[in-house]
């Protein structure tokens, strides 16, 4: 894995934007995701795709933040719909 996350950085950023995040939040999430990945790299199961794990963590980051902030006043059903749409693209 490159320290800068160059291979995944833009894809993650776009994915997070597609999930309904603001550009500022998406930038923050990407940074937090790579910090978390670095801190927990020893827990990574190399039999699984790194990108799949990274994108799953991205979804969890968003859900945790949305629950914490109740961002934009959207309900949980809307969050699930946005996630489903993002997965299709």
PyMOL Python script that loads the backbone (N, CA, C, O; Angstrom):
from pymol import cmd

cmd.read_pdbstr("""\
ATOM      1  N   UNK A   1       0.844  -1.181   0.000  1.00  0.00           N
ATOM      2  CA  UNK A   1       0.000   0.000   0.000  1.00  0.00           C
ATOM      3  C   UNK A   1       0.885   1.239   0.000  1.00  0.00           C
ATOM      4  O   UNK A   1       1.831   1.329   0.783  1.00  0.00           O
ATOM      5  N   UNK A   2       0.590   2.165  -0.850  1.00  0.00           N
ATOM      6  CA  UNK A   2       1.321   3.434  -0.891  1.00  0.00           C
ATOM      7  C   UNK A   2       0.899   4.308   0.282  1.00  0.00           C
ATOM      8  O   UNK A   2      -0.283   4.348   0.626  1.00  0.00           O
ATOM      9  N   UNK A   3       1.829   4.995   0.890  1.00  0.00           N
ATOM     10  CA  UNK A   3       1.461   5.860   2.014  1.00  0.00           C
ATOM     11  C   UNK A   3       0.457   6.939   1.645  1.00  0.00           C
ATOM     12  O   UNK A   3      -0.367   7.323   2.475  1.00  0.00           O
ATOM     13  N   UNK A   4       0.510   7.433   0.424  1.00  0.00           N
ATOM     14  CA  UNK A   4      -0.401   8.511   0.030  1.00  0.00           C
ATOM     15  C   UNK A   4      -1.797   8.003  -0.314  1.00  0.00           C
ATOM     16  O   UNK A   4      -2.738   8.790  -0.413  1.00  0.00           O
ATOM     17  N   UNK A   5      -1.934   6.693  -0.497  1.00  0.00           N
ATOM     18  CA  UNK A   5      -3.235   6.152  -0.868  1.00  0.00           C
ATOM     19  C   UNK A   5      -3.622   6.514  -2.288  1.00  0.00           C
ATOM     20  O   UNK A   5      -4.805   6.494  -2.626  1.00  0.00           O
ATOM     21  N   UNK A   6      -2.642   6.848  -3.135  1.00  0.00           N
ATOM     22  CA  UNK A   6      -2.904   7.337  -4.478  1.00  0.00           C
ATOM     23  C   UNK A   6      -3.822   6.476  -5.307  1.00  0.00           C
ATOM     24  O   UNK A   6      -4.621   6.992  -6.088  1.00  0.00           O
ATOM     25  N   UNK A   7      -3.719   5.167  -5.150  1.00  0.00           N
ATOM     26  CA  UNK A   7      -4.521   4.262  -5.959  1.00  0.00           C
ATOM     27  C   UNK A   7      -6.004   4.343  -5.614  1.00  0.00           C
ATOM     28  O   UNK A   7      -6.854   4.123  -6.477  1.00  0.00           O
ATOM     29  N   UNK A   8      -6.320   4.655  -4.367  1.00  0.00           N
ATOM     30  CA  UNK A   8      -7.702   4.630  -3.899  1.00  0.00           C
ATOM     31  C   UNK A   8      -8.273   5.999  -3.542  1.00  0.00           C
ATOM     32  O   UNK A   8      -9.488   6.144  -3.411  1.00  0.00           O
ATOM     33  N   UNK A   9      -7.431   6.981  -3.388  1.00  0.00           N
ATOM     34  CA  UNK A   9      -7.846   8.279  -2.853  1.00  0.00           C
ATOM     35  C   UNK A   9      -8.988   8.913  -3.656  1.00  0.00           C
ATOM     36  O   UNK A   9     -10.016   9.270  -3.082  1.00  0.00           O
ATOM     37  N   UNK A  10      -8.824   9.057  -4.954  1.00  0.00           N
ATOM     38  CA  UNK A  10      -9.845   9.710  -5.775  1.00  0.00           C
ATOM     39  C   UNK A  10     -11.115   8.877  -5.870  1.00  0.00           C
ATOM     40  O   UNK A  10     -12.220   9.421  -5.864  1.00  0.00           O
ATOM     41  N   UNK A  11     -10.961   7.549  -5.957  1.00  0.00           N
ATOM     42  CA  UNK A  11     -12.147   6.691  -6.021  1.00  0.00           C
ATOM     43  C   UNK A  11     -12.959   6.786  -4.737  1.00  0.00           C
ATOM     44  O   UNK A  11     -14.187   6.865  -4.773  1.00  0.00           O
ATOM     45  N   UNK A  12     -12.266   6.777  -3.608  1.00  0.00           N
ATOM     46  CA  UNK A  12     -12.951   6.917  -2.327  1.00  0.00           C
ATOM     47  C   UNK A  12     -13.637   8.273  -2.220  1.00  0.00           C
ATOM     48  O   UNK A  12     -14.786   8.362  -1.790  1.00  0.00           O
ATOM     49  N   UNK A  13     -12.937   9.309  -2.609  1.00  0.00           N
ATOM     50  CA  UNK A  13     -13.501  10.660  -2.551  1.00  0.00           C
ATOM     51  C   UNK A  13     -14.780  10.731  -3.385  1.00  0.00           C
ATOM     52  O   UNK A  13     -15.799  11.237  -2.913  1.00  0.00           O
ATOM     53  N   UNK A  14     -14.737  10.233  -4.610  1.00  0.00           N
ATOM     54  CA  UNK A  14     -15.912  10.246  -5.491  1.00  0.00           C
ATOM     55  C   UNK A  14     -17.046   9.407  -4.908  1.00  0.00           C
ATOM     56  O   UNK A  14     -18.210   9.804  -4.956  1.00  0.00           O
ATOM     57  N   UNK A  15     -16.702   8.262  -4.365  1.00  0.00           N
ATOM     58  CA  UNK A  15     -17.688   7.364  -3.756  1.00  0.00           C
ATOM     59  C   UNK A  15     -18.393   8.058  -2.598  1.00  0.00           C
ATOM     60  O   UNK A  15     -19.613   7.975  -2.461  1.00  0.00           O
ATOM     61  N   UNK A  16     -17.620   8.737  -1.773  1.00  0.00           N
ATOM     62  CA  UNK A  16     -18.187   9.424  -0.619  1.00  0.00           C
ATOM     63  C   UNK A  16     -19.074  10.606  -1.041  1.00  0.00           C
ATOM     64  O   UNK A  16     -20.091  10.881  -0.406  1.00  0.00           O
ATOM     65  N   UNK A  17     -18.686  11.289  -2.099  1.00  0.00           N
ATOM     66  CA  UNK A  17     -19.524  12.363  -2.651  1.00  0.00           C
ATOM     67  C   UNK A  17     -20.836  11.773  -3.166  1.00  0.00           C
ATOM     68  O   UNK A  17     -21.907  12.327  -2.918  1.00  0.00           O
ATOM     69  N   UNK A  18     -20.752  10.641  -3.888  1.00  0.00           N
ATOM     70  CA  UNK A  18     -21.948   9.989  -4.422  1.00  0.00           C
ATOM     71  C   UNK A  18     -22.890   9.534  -3.316  1.00  0.00           C
ATOM     72  O   UNK A  18     -24.096   9.416  -3.536  1.00  0.00           O
ATOM     73  N   UNK A  19     -22.351   9.280  -2.138  1.00  0.00           N
ATOM     74  CA  UNK A  19     -23.185   8.869  -1.010  1.00  0.00           C
ATOM     75  C   UNK A  19     -23.902  10.050  -0.365  1.00  0.00           C
ATOM     76  O   UNK A  19     -24.672   9.868   0.578  1.00  0.00           O
ATOM     77  N   UNK A  20     -23.657  11.248  -0.862  1.00  0.00           N
ATOM     78  CA  UNK A  20     -24.370  12.415  -0.365  1.00  0.00           C
ATOM     79  C   UNK A  20     -23.580  13.283   0.592  1.00  0.00           C
ATOM     80  O   UNK A  20     -24.141  14.170   1.236  1.00  0.00           O
ATOM     81  N   UNK A  21     -22.282  13.037   0.692  1.00  0.00           N
ATOM     82  CA  UNK A  21     -21.440  13.849   1.572  1.00  0.00           C
ATOM     83  C   UNK A  21     -21.007  15.133   0.871  1.00  0.00           C
ATOM     84  O   UNK A  21     -20.905  15.185  -0.355  1.00  0.00           O
ATOM     85  N   UNK A  22     -20.758  16.149   1.659  1.00  0.00           N
ATOM     86  CA  UNK A  22     -20.198  17.375   1.102  1.00  0.00           C
ATOM     87  C   UNK A  22     -18.729  17.108   0.747  1.00  0.00           C
ATOM     88  O   UNK A  22     -18.141  16.134   1.217  1.00  0.00           O
ATOM     89  N   UNK A  23     -18.149  17.967  -0.072  1.00  0.00           N
ATOM     90  CA  UNK A  23     -16.741  17.798  -0.438  1.00  0.00           C
ATOM     91  C   UNK A  23     -15.844  17.873   0.796  1.00  0.00           C
ATOM     92  O   UNK A  23     -14.867  17.132   0.906  1.00  0.00           O
ATOM     93  N   UNK A  24     -16.176  18.765   1.715  1.00  0.00           N
ATOM     94  CA  UNK A  24     -15.365  18.913   2.927  1.00  0.00           C
ATOM     95  C   UNK A  24     -15.433  17.655   3.780  1.00  0.00           C
ATOM     96  O   UNK A  24     -14.413  17.179   4.277  1.00  0.00           O
ATOM     97  N   UNK A  25     -16.655  17.111   3.950  1.00  0.00           N
ATOM     98  CA  UNK A  25     -16.796  15.882   4.723  1.00  0.00           C
ATOM     99  C   UNK A  25     -16.096  14.721   4.032  1.00  0.00           C
ATOM    100  O   UNK A  25     -15.443  13.912   4.690  1.00  0.00           O
ATOM    101  N   UNK A  26     -16.224  14.631   2.714  1.00  0.00           N
ATOM    102  CA  UNK A  26     -15.578  13.547   1.974  1.00  0.00           C
ATOM    103  C   UNK A  26     -14.060  13.596   2.146  1.00  0.00           C
ATOM    104  O   UNK A  26     -13.420  12.561   2.333  1.00  0.00           O
ATOM    105  N   UNK A  27     -13.482  14.805   2.082  1.00  0.00           N
ATOM    106  CA  UNK A  27     -12.032  14.944   2.304  1.00  0.00           C
ATOM    107  C   UNK A  27     -11.650  14.466   3.698  1.00  0.00           C
ATOM    108  O   UNK A  27     -10.659  13.758   3.874  1.00  0.00           O
ATOM    109  N   UNK A  28     -12.452  14.863   4.688  1.00  0.00           N
ATOM    110  CA  UNK A  28     -12.184  14.446   6.071  1.00  0.00           C
ATOM    111  C   UNK A  28     -12.289  12.933   6.217  1.00  0.00           C
ATOM    112  O   UNK A  28     -11.458  12.311   6.879  1.00  0.00           O
ATOM    113  N   UNK A  29     -13.311  12.338   5.598  1.00  0.00           N
ATOM    114  CA  UNK A  29     -13.495  10.893   5.678  1.00  0.00           C
ATOM    115  C   UNK A  29     -12.326  10.158   5.028  1.00  0.00           C
ATOM    116  O   UNK A  29     -11.822   9.182   5.584  1.00  0.00           O
ATOM    117  N   UNK A  30     -11.894  10.617   3.865  1.00  0.00           N
ATOM    118  CA  UNK A  30     -10.778   9.959   3.178  1.00  0.00           C
ATOM    119  C   UNK A  30      -9.536   9.980   4.066  1.00  0.00           C
ATOM    120  O   UNK A  30      -8.856   8.966   4.218  1.00  0.00           O
ATOM    121  N   UNK A  31      -9.249  11.132   4.647  1.00  0.00           N
ATOM    122  CA  UNK A  31      -8.084  11.231   5.523  1.00  0.00           C
ATOM    123  C   UNK A  31      -8.241  10.283   6.719  1.00  0.00           C
ATOM    124  O   UNK A  31      -7.308   9.559   7.067  1.00  0.00           O
ATOM    125  N   UNK A  32      -9.405  10.290   7.335  1.00  0.00           N
ATOM    126  CA  UNK A  32      -9.645   9.427   8.496  1.00  0.00           C
ATOM    127  C   UNK A  32      -9.557   7.949   8.120  1.00  0.00           C
ATOM    128  O   UNK A  32      -9.065   7.134   8.900  1.00  0.00           O
ATOM    129  N   UNK A  33     -10.036   7.609   6.921  1.00  0.00           N
ATOM    130  CA  UNK A  33      -9.981   6.221   6.471  1.00  0.00           C
ATOM    131  C   UNK A  33      -8.547   5.725   6.321  1.00  0.00           C
ATOM    132  O   UNK A  33      -8.225   4.612   6.737  1.00  0.00           O
ATOM    133  N   UNK A  34      -7.691   6.548   5.728  1.00  0.00           N
ATOM    134  CA  UNK A  34      -6.307   6.124   5.544  1.00  0.00           C
ATOM    135  C   UNK A  34      -5.549   6.078   6.868  1.00  0.00           C
ATOM    136  O   UNK A  34      -4.679   5.227   7.055  1.00  0.00           O
ATOM    137  N   UNK A  35      -5.870   6.977   7.779  1.00  0.00           N
ATOM    138  CA  UNK A  35      -5.261   6.921   9.111  1.00  0.00           C
ATOM    139  C   UNK A  35      -5.694   5.639   9.816  1.00  0.00           C
ATOM    140  O   UNK A  35      -4.874   4.943  10.414  1.00  0.00           O
ATOM    141  N   UNK A  36      -6.972   5.337   9.742  1.00  0.00           N
ATOM    142  CA  UNK A  36      -7.494   4.119  10.359  1.00  0.00           C
ATOM    143  C   UNK A  36      -6.885   2.870   9.723  1.00  0.00           C
ATOM    144  O   UNK A  36      -6.506   1.934  10.427  1.00  0.00           O
ATOM    145  N   UNK A  37      -6.793   2.856   8.395  1.00  0.00           N
ATOM    146  CA  UNK A  37      -6.203   1.707   7.700  1.00  0.00           C
ATOM    147  C   UNK A  37      -4.756   1.500   8.133  1.00  0.00           C
ATOM    148  O   UNK A  37      -4.320   0.368   8.340  1.00  0.00           O
ATOM    149  N   UNK A  38      -4.020   2.587   8.268  1.00  0.00           N
ATOM    150  CA  UNK A  38      -2.623   2.502   8.694  1.00  0.00           C
ATOM    151  C   UNK A  38      -2.510   1.964  10.123  1.00  0.00           C
ATOM    152  O   UNK A  38      -1.659   1.124  10.418  1.00  0.00           O
ATOM    153  N   UNK A  39      -3.381   2.463  11.001  1.00  0.00           N
ATOM    154  CA  UNK A  39      -3.339   2.043  12.401  1.00  0.00           C
ATOM    155  C   UNK A  39      -3.738   0.578  12.583  1.00  0.00           C
ATOM    156  O   UNK A  39      -3.263  -0.088  13.503  1.00  0.00           O
ATOM    157  N   UNK A  40      -4.609   0.079  11.707  1.00  0.00           N
ATOM    158  CA  UNK A  40      -5.143  -1.274  11.865  1.00  0.00           C
ATOM    159  C   UNK A  40      -4.690  -2.240  10.776  1.00  0.00           C
ATOM    160  O   UNK A  40      -5.343  -3.256  10.538  1.00  0.00           O
ATOM    161  N   UNK A  41      -3.601  -1.937  10.129  1.00  0.00           N
ATOM    162  CA  UNK A  41      -3.144  -2.768   9.007  1.00  0.00           C
ATOM    163  C   UNK A  41      -2.875  -4.213   9.432  1.00  0.00           C
ATOM    164  O   UNK A  41      -3.016  -5.128   8.620  1.00  0.00           O
ATOM    165  N   UNK A  42      -2.493  -4.429  10.679  1.00  0.00           N
ATOM    166  CA  UNK A  42      -2.216  -5.797  11.144  1.00  0.00           C
ATOM    167  C   UNK A  42      -3.484  -6.641  11.220  1.00  0.00           C
ATOM    168  O   UNK A  42      -3.397  -7.869  11.234  1.00  0.00           O
ATOM    169  N   UNK A  43      -4.655  -6.019  11.269  1.00  0.00           N
ATOM    170  CA  UNK A  43      -5.923  -6.744  11.317  1.00  0.00           C
ATOM    171  C   UNK A  43      -6.459  -7.091   9.927  1.00  0.00           C
ATOM    172  O   UNK A  43      -7.437  -7.828   9.797  1.00  0.00           O
ATOM    173  N   UNK A  44      -5.814  -6.556   8.895  1.00  0.00           N
ATOM    174  CA  UNK A  44      -6.284  -6.779   7.517  1.00  0.00           C
ATOM    175  C   UNK A  44      -6.153  -8.248   7.137  1.00  0.00           C
ATOM    176  O   UNK A  44      -5.094  -8.850   7.316  1.00  0.00           O
ATOM    177  N   UNK A  45      -7.224  -8.817   6.618  1.00  0.00           N
ATOM    178  CA  UNK A  45      -7.253 -10.199   6.146  1.00  0.00           C
ATOM    179  C   UNK A  45      -6.859 -10.197   4.673  1.00  0.00           C
ATOM    180  O   UNK A  45      -7.654  -9.820   3.812  1.00  0.00           O
ATOM    181  N   UNK A  46      -5.639 -10.617   4.389  1.00  0.00           N
ATOM    182  CA  UNK A  46      -5.107 -10.528   3.022  1.00  0.00           C
ATOM    183  C   UNK A  46      -5.808 -11.470   2.041  1.00  0.00           C
ATOM    184  O   UNK A  46      -5.545 -11.416   0.840  1.00  0.00           O
ATOM    185  N   UNK A  47      -6.692 -12.326   2.539  1.00  0.00           N
ATOM    186  CA  UNK A  47      -7.445 -13.179   1.613  1.00  0.00           C
ATOM    187  C   UNK A  47      -8.601 -12.400   0.974  1.00  0.00           C
ATOM    188  O   UNK A  47      -9.239 -12.874   0.034  1.00  0.00           O
ATOM    189  N   UNK A  48      -8.859 -11.203   1.500  1.00  0.00           N
ATOM    190  CA  UNK A  48      -9.931 -10.361   0.963  1.00  0.00           C
ATOM    191  C   UNK A  48      -9.330  -9.173   0.210  1.00  0.00           C
ATOM    192  O   UNK A  48      -8.196  -8.767   0.464  1.00  0.00           O
ATOM    193  N   UNK A  49     -10.092  -8.643  -0.693  1.00  0.00           N
ATOM    194  CA  UNK A  49      -9.661  -7.491  -1.476  1.00  0.00           C
ATOM    195  C   UNK A  49      -9.511  -6.268  -0.570  1.00  0.00           C
ATOM    196  O   UNK A  49     -10.410  -5.950   0.208  1.00  0.00           O
ATOM    197  N   UNK A  50      -8.370  -5.587  -0.679  1.00  0.00           N
ATOM    198  CA  UNK A  50      -8.139  -4.393   0.127  1.00  0.00           C
ATOM    199  C   UNK A  50      -9.154  -3.315  -0.196  1.00  0.00           C
ATOM    200  O   UNK A  50      -9.662  -2.648   0.705  1.00  0.00           O
ATOM    201  N   UNK A  51      -9.455  -3.138  -1.478  1.00  0.00           N
ATOM    202  CA  UNK A  51     -10.399  -2.077  -1.857  1.00  0.00           C
ATOM    203  C   UNK A  51     -11.791  -2.357  -1.298  1.00  0.00           C
ATOM    204  O   UNK A  51     -12.476  -1.427  -0.873  1.00  0.00           O
ATOM    205  N   UNK A  52     -12.222  -3.611  -1.289  1.00  0.00           N
ATOM    206  CA  UNK A  52     -13.522  -3.957  -0.727  1.00  0.00           C
ATOM    207  C   UNK A  52     -13.564  -3.609   0.753  1.00  0.00           C
ATOM    208  O   UNK A  52     -14.540  -3.034   1.234  1.00  0.00           O
ATOM    209  N   UNK A  53     -12.504  -3.958   1.473  1.00  0.00           N
ATOM    210  CA  UNK A  53     -12.438  -3.639   2.904  1.00  0.00           C
ATOM    211  C   UNK A  53     -12.454  -2.130   3.122  1.00  0.00           C
ATOM    212  O   UNK A  53     -13.155  -1.631   4.002  1.00  0.00           O
ATOM    213  N   UNK A  54     -11.694  -1.420   2.330  1.00  0.00           N
ATOM    214  CA  UNK A  54     -11.601   0.032   2.473  1.00  0.00           C
ATOM    215  C   UNK A  54     -12.954   0.706   2.214  1.00  0.00           C
ATOM    216  O   UNK A  54     -13.347   1.619   2.940  1.00  0.00           O
ATOM    217  N   UNK A  55     -13.652   0.254   1.190  1.00  0.00           N
ATOM    218  CA  UNK A  55     -14.946   0.846   0.869  1.00  0.00           C
ATOM    219  C   UNK A  55     -16.009   0.468   1.911  1.00  0.00           C
ATOM    220  O   UNK A  55     -16.914   1.257   2.180  1.00  0.00           O
ATOM    221  N   UNK A  56     -15.906  -0.720   2.491  1.00  0.00           N
ATOM    222  CA  UNK A  56     -16.823  -1.101   3.568  1.00  0.00           C
ATOM    223  C   UNK A  56     -16.600  -0.204   4.788  1.00  0.00           C
ATOM    224  O   UNK A  56     -17.557   0.234   5.427  1.00  0.00           O
ATOM    225  N   UNK A  57     -15.350   0.060   5.099  1.00  0.00           N
ATOM    226  CA  UNK A  57     -15.030   0.959   6.211  1.00  0.00           C
ATOM    227  C   UNK A  57     -15.558   2.365   5.904  1.00  0.00           C
ATOM    228  O   UNK A  57     -16.034   3.060   6.802  1.00  0.00           O
ATOM    229  N   UNK A  58     -15.475   2.780   4.641  1.00  0.00           N
ATOM    230  CA  UNK A  58     -15.994   4.097   4.247  1.00  0.00           C
ATOM    231  C   UNK A  58     -17.494   4.192   4.528  1.00  0.00           C
ATOM    232  O   UNK A  58     -17.970   5.206   5.038  1.00  0.00           O
ATOM    233  N   UNK A  59     -18.221   3.156   4.201  1.00  0.00           N
ATOM    234  CA  UNK A  59     -19.661   3.138   4.472  1.00  0.00           C
ATOM    235  C   UNK A  59     -19.907   3.247   5.969  1.00  0.00           C
ATOM    236  O   UNK A  59     -20.776   4.001   6.408  1.00  0.00           O
ATOM    237  N   UNK A  60     -19.143   2.492   6.751  1.00  0.00           N
ATOM    238  CA  UNK A  60     -19.315   2.530   8.204  1.00  0.00           C
ATOM    239  C   UNK A  60     -18.986   3.904   8.778  1.00  0.00           C
ATOM    240  O   UNK A  60     -19.675   4.374   9.684  1.00  0.00           O
ATOM    241  N   UNK A  61     -17.935   4.557   8.261  1.00  0.00           N
ATOM    242  CA  UNK A  61     -17.604   5.917   8.701  1.00  0.00           C
ATOM    243  C   UNK A  61     -18.790   6.848   8.466  1.00  0.00           C
ATOM    244  O   UNK A  61     -19.165   7.623   9.346  1.00  0.00           O
ATOM    245  N   UNK A  62     -19.369   6.766   7.289  1.00  0.00           N
ATOM    246  CA  UNK A  62     -20.504   7.632   6.957  1.00  0.00           C
ATOM    247  C   UNK A  62     -21.691   7.360   7.867  1.00  0.00           C
ATOM    248  O   UNK A  62     -22.301   8.290   8.395  1.00  0.00           O
ATOM    249  N   UNK A  63     -22.017   6.092   8.048  1.00  0.00           N
ATOM    250  CA  UNK A  63     -23.157   5.754   8.893  1.00  0.00           C
ATOM    251  C   UNK A  63     -22.957   6.246  10.324  1.00  0.00           C
ATOM    252  O   UNK A  63     -23.874   6.802  10.929  1.00  0.00           O
ATOM    253  N   UNK A  64     -21.766   6.043  10.859  1.00  0.00           N
ATOM    254  CA  UNK A  64     -21.488   6.508  12.220  1.00  0.00           C
ATOM    255  C   UNK A  64     -21.608   8.024  12.310  1.00  0.00           C
ATOM    256  O   UNK A  64     -22.183   8.549  13.264  1.00  0.00           O
ATOM    257  N   UNK A  65     -21.072   8.721  11.328  1.00  0.00           N
ATOM    258  CA  UNK A  65     -21.130  10.181  11.361  1.00  0.00           C
ATOM    259  C   UNK A  65     -22.547  10.685  11.182  1.00  0.00           C
ATOM    260  O   UNK A  65     -22.970  11.616  11.868  1.00  0.00           O
ATOM    261  N   UNK A  66     -23.288  10.072  10.257  1.00  0.00           N
ATOM    262  CA  UNK A  66     -24.671  10.485  10.035  1.00  0.00           C
ATOM    263  C   UNK A  66     -25.504  10.265  11.294  1.00  0.00           C
ATOM    264  O   UNK A  66     -26.332  11.101  11.656  1.00  0.00           O
ATOM    265  N   UNK A  67     -25.279   9.145  11.947  1.00  0.00           N
ATOM    266  CA  UNK A  67     -26.019   8.887  13.186  1.00  0.00           C
ATOM    267  C   UNK A  67     -25.654   9.912  14.251  1.00  0.00           C
ATOM    268  O   UNK A  67     -26.514  10.400  14.984  1.00  0.00           O
ATOM    269  N   UNK A  68     -24.379  10.227  14.323  1.00  0.00           N
ATOM    270  CA  UNK A  68     -23.907  11.154  15.348  1.00  0.00           C
ATOM    271  C   UNK A  68     -24.437  12.562  15.095  1.00  0.00           C
ATOM    272  O   UNK A  68     -24.911  13.221  16.021  1.00  0.00           O
ATOM    273  N   UNK A  69     -24.362  13.017  13.876  1.00  0.00           N
ATOM    274  CA  UNK A  69     -24.753  14.390  13.540  1.00  0.00           C
ATOM    275  C   UNK A  69     -26.216  14.527  13.140  1.00  0.00           C
ATOM    276  O   UNK A  69     -26.796  15.610  13.212  1.00  0.00           O
ATOM    277  N   UNK A  70     -26.805  13.404  12.717  1.00  0.00           N
ATOM    278  CA  UNK A  70     -28.131  13.443  12.077  1.00  0.00           C
ATOM    279  C   UNK A  70     -28.070  14.460  10.937  1.00  0.00           C
ATOM    280  O   UNK A  70     -28.913  15.346  10.797  1.00  0.00           O
ATOM    281  N   UNK A  71     -27.034  14.279  10.141  1.00  0.00           N
ATOM    282  CA  UNK A  71     -26.655  15.211   9.088  1.00  0.00           C
ATOM    283  C   UNK A  71     -27.785  15.454   8.091  1.00  0.00           C
ATOM    284  O   UNK A  71     -28.422  14.519   7.605  1.00  0.00           O
ATOM    285  N   UNK A  72     -28.011  16.709   7.806  1.00  0.00           N
ATOM    286  CA  UNK A  72     -28.971  17.161   6.798  1.00  0.00           C
ATOM    287  C   UNK A  72     -30.402  16.753   7.100  1.00  0.00           C
ATOM    288  O   UNK A  72     -31.277  16.910   6.249  1.00  0.00           O
ATOM    289  N   UNK A  73     -30.656  16.236   8.286  1.00  0.00           N
ATOM    290  CA  UNK A  73     -32.008  15.860   8.671  1.00  0.00           C
ATOM    291  C   UNK A  73     -32.584  14.703   7.869  1.00  0.00           C
ATOM    292  O   UNK A  73     -33.804  14.554   7.805  1.00  0.00           O
ATOM    293  N   UNK A  74     -31.736  13.878   7.254  1.00  0.00           N
ATOM    294  CA  UNK A  74     -32.258  12.746   6.492  1.00  0.00           C
ATOM    295  C   UNK A  74     -32.449  11.549   7.414  1.00  0.00           C
ATOM    296  O   UNK A  74     -31.734  11.397   8.405  1.00  0.00           O
ATOM    297  N   UNK A  75     -33.404  10.715   7.088  1.00  0.00           N
ATOM    298  CA  UNK A  75     -33.670   9.565   7.935  1.00  0.00           C
ATOM    299  C   UNK A  75     -32.870   8.347   7.470  1.00  0.00           C
ATOM    300  O   UNK A  75     -32.231   8.375   6.418  1.00  0.00           O
ATOM    301  N   UNK A  76     -32.917   7.290   8.261  1.00  0.00           N
ATOM    302  CA  UNK A  76     -32.112   6.101   8.003  1.00  0.00           C
ATOM    303  C   UNK A  76     -32.468   5.439   6.671  1.00  0.00           C
ATOM    304  O   UNK A  76     -31.580   4.936   5.982  1.00  0.00           O
ATOM    305  N   UNK A  77     -33.741   5.431   6.298  1.00  0.00           N
ATOM    306  CA  UNK A  77     -34.157   4.840   5.022  1.00  0.00           C
ATOM    307  C   UNK A  77     -33.504   5.572   3.852  1.00  0.00           C
ATOM    308  O   UNK A  77     -33.111   4.946   2.867  1.00  0.00           O
ATOM    309  N   UNK A  78     -33.389   6.883   3.959  1.00  0.00           N
ATOM    310  CA  UNK A  78     -32.734   7.673   2.911  1.00  0.00           C
ATOM    311  C   UNK A  78     -31.257   7.329   2.833  1.00  0.00           C
ATOM    312  O   UNK A  78     -30.695   7.231   1.742  1.00  0.00           O
ATOM    313  N   UNK A  79     -30.628   7.146   3.985  1.00  0.00           N
ATOM    314  CA  UNK A  79     -29.204   6.772   4.018  1.00  0.00           C
ATOM    315  C   UNK A  79     -29.006   5.439   3.305  1.00  0.00           C
ATOM    316  O   UNK A  79     -28.090   5.303   2.494  1.00  0.00           O
ATOM    317  N   UNK A  80     -29.851   4.460   3.596  1.00  0.00           N
ATOM    318  CA  UNK A  80     -29.729   3.146   2.954  1.00  0.00           C
ATOM    319  C   UNK A  80     -29.934   3.240   1.442  1.00  0.00           C
ATOM    320  O   UNK A  80     -29.257   2.553   0.677  1.00  0.00           O
ATOM    321  N   UNK A  81     -30.871   4.096   1.010  1.00  0.00           N
ATOM    322  CA  UNK A  81     -31.098   4.285  -0.429  1.00  0.00           C
ATOM    323  C   UNK A  81     -29.868   4.890  -1.092  1.00  0.00           C
ATOM    324  O   UNK A  81     -29.478   4.470  -2.182  1.00  0.00           O
ATOM    325  N   UNK A  82     -29.255   5.876  -0.436  1.00  0.00           N
ATOM    326  CA  UNK A  82     -28.049   6.500  -0.983  1.00  0.00           C
ATOM    327  C   UNK A  82     -26.909   5.497  -1.090  1.00  0.00           C
ATOM    328  O   UNK A  82     -26.165   5.502  -2.071  1.00  0.00           O
ATOM    329  N   UNK A  83     -26.770   4.645  -0.096  1.00  0.00           N
ATOM    330  CA  UNK A  83     -25.731   3.617  -0.131  1.00  0.00           C
ATOM    331  C   UNK A  83     -25.974   2.653  -1.283  1.00  0.00           C
ATOM    332  O   UNK A  83     -25.044   2.297  -2.007  1.00  0.00           O
ATOM    333  N   UNK A  84     -27.215   2.232  -1.453  1.00  0.00           N
ATOM    334  CA  UNK A  84     -27.542   1.316  -2.554  1.00  0.00           C
ATOM    335  C   UNK A  84     -27.243   1.948  -3.900  1.00  0.00           C
ATOM    336  O   UNK A  84     -26.720   1.285  -4.796  1.00  0.00           O
ATOM    337  N   UNK A  85     -27.567   3.225  -4.052  1.00  0.00           N
ATOM    338  CA  UNK A  85     -27.273   3.933  -5.305  1.00  0.00           C
ATOM    339  C   UNK A  85     -25.772   4.020  -5.536  1.00  0.00           C
ATOM    340  O   UNK A  85     -25.305   3.837  -6.661  1.00  0.00           O
ATOM    341  N   UNK A  86     -25.025   4.293  -4.496  1.00  0.00           N
ATOM    342  CA  UNK A  86     -23.568   4.422  -4.629  1.00  0.00           C
ATOM    343  C   UNK A  86     -22.936   3.099  -5.013  1.00  0.00           C
ATOM    344  O   UNK A  86     -21.969   3.076  -5.774  1.00  0.00           O
ATOM    345  N   UNK A  87     -23.460   2.008  -4.504  1.00  0.00           N
ATOM    346  CA  UNK A  87     -22.931   0.686  -4.836  1.00  0.00           C
ATOM    347  C   UNK A  87     -23.149   0.337  -6.304  1.00  0.00           C
ATOM    348  O   UNK A  87     -22.329  -0.354  -6.908  1.00  0.00           O
ATOM    349  N   UNK A  88     -24.246   0.811  -6.878  1.00  0.00           N
ATOM    350  CA  UNK A  88     -24.557   0.508  -8.274  1.00  0.00           C
ATOM    351  C   UNK A  88     -23.633   1.230  -9.230  1.00  0.00           C
ATOM    352  O   UNK A  88     -23.404   0.764 -10.346  1.00  0.00           O
ATOM    353  N   UNK A  89     -23.095   2.371  -8.802  1.00  0.00           N
ATOM    354  CA  UNK A  89     -22.252   3.162  -9.708  1.00  0.00           C
ATOM    355  C   UNK A  89     -20.805   2.779  -9.613  1.00  0.00           C
ATOM    356  O   UNK A  89     -19.968   3.351 -10.311  1.00  0.00           O
TER     357      UNK A  89
END
""", "prot")
cmd.dss("prot")
cmd.show_as("cartoon", "prot")
cmd.util.cbc("prot")
cmd.orient("prot")
